[in-house]
Amino acid sequence: MERARPSRSRAEALRKEIAHHNYRYHVLDAPEITDTEYDALFRELEAIEQAHPDWITPDSPTQRVGAAPLTEYAAVTHRVPMLSLANAFSEADVEGFDRRVREAVDAERIEYCCEPKFDGLAVTLAYEHGRLVQGATRGDGYTGEDVTANVRTIRAIPLSLDSKHAPRLLEVRGEVLMLRRSFALLNERQSARGERTFVNARNAAAGSLRQLDSRLTAARPLTFYAYGIGAFEGSEPPAKHSELLEFLRELCFRVAAQRRVVYGVDGLLAYYDELGALRAELPFDIDGVVYKVNSLRQQAALGFVSRAPRFALAHKFPAEEAVTTVTGIEVQVGRTGALTPVARLQPVFVGGVTVTNATLHNEDEIRRKDVRIGDSVIVRRAGDVIPEVVRVLAERRPADARIFHMPKHCPVCGSDVYREPEEAVSRCAGGLVCAAQRKQALLHFASRRAIDIDGFGEKIVDQLVELAMVHTPADIYRLSVEQLASLERMGEKSAANLHAAIERSRRTTLSRLIYALGIRHVGEATARDLADHFGSLDAIVHADAQSLLQVCEVGAVIAASIERFFAEPHNREVIDALRAAGVTWPEGAAKAADSIGPASGKTFVLTGTLPNLSRDEVRDRIQAAGGKVSGSVSKKTDYVVAGADPGSKLAKAQELGVTVLDEKQLLQVLEIGGDSSHGESTARKDRRD
């Protein structure tokens, strides 16, 4: 059947559909289609436009990718000045504002529209006949910088508006910012690449928008919230500011869901308290709230004074940054063994609370910021939750300031501290004995795919640890029914059932035991490979790195982790205690590398949900057929088994040309062995097409 030729009408339909899905995803946070489906629509539009460049329109979503770098920004004179707001810092300031407004318009009570005060970069967007023609920064309020190419890359900004509702000329005022989750991901990516991280989301957003190369802006996760208008020509604007915000929302702009209409000074202060309580939970940073007289007629009557409107006020929250002194640096050990340095501070009032310590993240971060004991530092409540040291005031450094060094032994259990290559975090090697990791180690040890003690959950572990009844996994096997029955919400029958589950778990397998020990980087598949290769636990305990590297898919990082774990005397003592407590597992000779089975020697990776088989069932069938299940796709992977809603593993398989199987093809491979006769790989099909 001959494929239909692309048409101009199809291109226009795709633009509208993609714009709709951009709005659903980037403005409403309520996508209707998957990323894969969106990408397919985008690729189809790209193909049509590449074949017919004369069909490309300025508002096409394909034009958001950025253009060649500029040498400098052009100046833009604002049609309507972008003036700053007067600030309030106390209830008395707010009461004075309300009194002046009432007196000026001769009213007993004023209706206000309240909004969050975004901590981003103010911009204005000019639309002519519904098309975005210019974007500019605030600048000095009268003249800003032309950042049109950059704002076009922000997917929350419409490139075109509904012509039925948009006036002939509309200037939309708002804030370019970065959501907290996006900022965190950006800093993670920057850190992983060895690049500079950003101090806060506002700096990141401002720096991203003011790039001379708009392609760099396009790569940053920026968004836009509208909060007002400048020029408005061709029709009558709404009568109230709250109605204007709703009008902007109907034009597909993002507006603050936290906006409110209130009455009088009591309403203003109640809103301030409400937003202050919600501040840490908001998806974006704010530094206060904004009050605006709701009636646009009253706004016009009030007018402006100097560089600020009389009809609006910014009520600021307490300062988020303050200067204090680092009195010491201590190390905290987390549940997974990660060591985090924490600065002990001279108490300082920041963001409404007294701060006495701040995270320093890791040793590299301390070196990068050059934080020393005795330094004067600027402290910020990052996200209003976790205080952090922003920077050191080096000019105030005392002569006796001391450099911090990460300890070589865990401050909790005394085990060795190590740091893996290309990782910023230092860790404690005493996973089985470290009190800081105790609950996590016990929960993992007893989990279903490890030793499998049914009913040994988090609430039980919390009590056993807090009552000092269990210190290591070996102590679990010394618990009596009476001790278990003494725990909260644990009756005699429940205690007996849990005790029976503990007794059943005394007989296990070597692979389950290895996995249960919680060795870093050793998952179920690696534990099984170790058991098959060595045959006994003692052989693994005494294996050196070279011997470990002979195990299938055990690389240098995993080998070093295993060797480090068993080199720690505390961990070997727990293993001896488990044996003494009666925990047993069958041991024998190592399995032959060429063990017979339809999937012998083949490595599988699972992604997505299959229609008839659970992931555990798939794993068991593969292993029964002699195959191996890995957690990541590599050049050594033979097959990727993909079901519904696959993740990034499918894309990786396609990139490497790994054969992709569905459920039916998998069962064929497991029955008769795998080769190309079981169907052409999805990856190869995609590349061919």
Secondary structure, 3 states (H helix, E strand, C coil): CCCCCCCHHHHHHHHHHHHHHHHHHHHCCCCCCCHHHHHHHHHHHHHHHHHCHHHCCCCCHHHHCCCCCCCCCCEEECCCCCCCCCEECCHHHHHHHHHHHHHHHCCCCCEEEEEEEECCEEEEEEEECCEEEEEEECCCCCEEEECHHHHCCCCCCCCECCCCCCCCEEEEEEEEECCHHHHHHHHHHHHHCCCCCCCCHHHHHHHHHCCCCHHHHHCCCCEEEEEEEEEEECCCCCCEHHHHHHHHHHCCCCCCCCCEEEEHHHHHHHHHHHHHHHHHHCCCCEEEEEEEECEHHHHHHHCEECCEECCEEEEECCCCEEEEEEEEEEEEECCCCEEEEEEEEEEEEECCEEEEEEECCCHHHHHHHCCEECCEEEEEEECCCEEEEEEECHHHCCCCCEECCCCCECCCCCCEEECCCCCCCEEECCCCCCHHHHHHHHHHHHCCCCCCCCCCCHHHHHHHHHCCCCCCHHHHHHCCHHHHHCCCCCCHHHHHHHHHHHHHCCECCHHHHHHHCCCCCCCHHHHHHHHHHHCCHHHHHCCCHHHHCCCCCCCHHHHHHHHHHHHCHHHHHHHHHHHHCCCECCCCCCCCCCCCCCCCCCEEEEECECCCCCHHHHHHHHHHCCCEEECCCCCCCCEEEECECCCHHHHHHHHHCCEEECHHHHHHHHHHCCCHHHCCCHHHHHHHC
